[in-house]
Amino acid sequence: MKRDGNKIRAWMVERRISVSDVARKAGIARSMVSETIHARRNNRKALRALIEIGCPVKLLALPADLQDKHAA
């Protein structure tokens, strides 16, 4: 399954979670979070922060090294 940034963003908007919130939690730039959400990058810090705030793992299409730790 490919990561669908629009679905992730919709989930975030429903919960009033901003890209800046995720970036602060992950300790990285907003642009890195945005690029990860839209599958242009696979930043592990951004993905972990999204998981920690409750984003459904099935939306994230996690890379193999994170899948075992966060099985859906």
N, C-alpha and C positions, 0 to 999 in steps of 0.2 A: 504494500500500500504506500502510495506517495503522500507526503505531507501536504495537506491542503491549508495554506495560510489563511484563506478566507474563513474557513470553519474555525480555526484557532482564534482568529481575531473576533469573530462573532461570539465565541464562548467568552473571550476576555471582556468584550463590551457589555454583555449581559451581566457580568459580575463586577463591572466598573474597575477592571484591572487594566492599567496602561502598560505600554511597552516600557515606559520609564520605570514603573514599579518593578517589572521583571529585571530590567537592567540593574537597578539598585540592589535587588536581592542577589543577583549573580555577580555583581561587582565588575560589570563590563559595560561597554558603550551601547546606547540605544540602537545604533545602526547594526551592531552585531546581533542583537536580539531580533530585530526586524528581518534581517537576512536569514536567520535561523528559522523563524516562523514561516517564512515564504520559501524555504528549502533551497536557498542559494548557498547556504553554509550549514554546517552540522556542529555548531558550537556546543560542547558538552555542558559548559556552565549554564548556558541559556536553557538547554533542554532540562537540566536538573532543576533549575529555578522554576520552570513551568510545571514540572511534576510536583514540586514542593508546594506550589500555590493551588494545586488541585486540578490542573489541566488533565483531561482524560488521556491516558497513554495511547489509546487507539487513534487519537488525532495526530499524535506526534511522529508516527512512523520512525521509531527510534532506530539508531544504528545498532548493529549486532552487539557491540560491547556494552550497551546499556539495556538491551532487551532482557537478558537473563535476570538482571536486578529488578526489573519493573515489568514482569510478565502481566499481560492484560487479563 
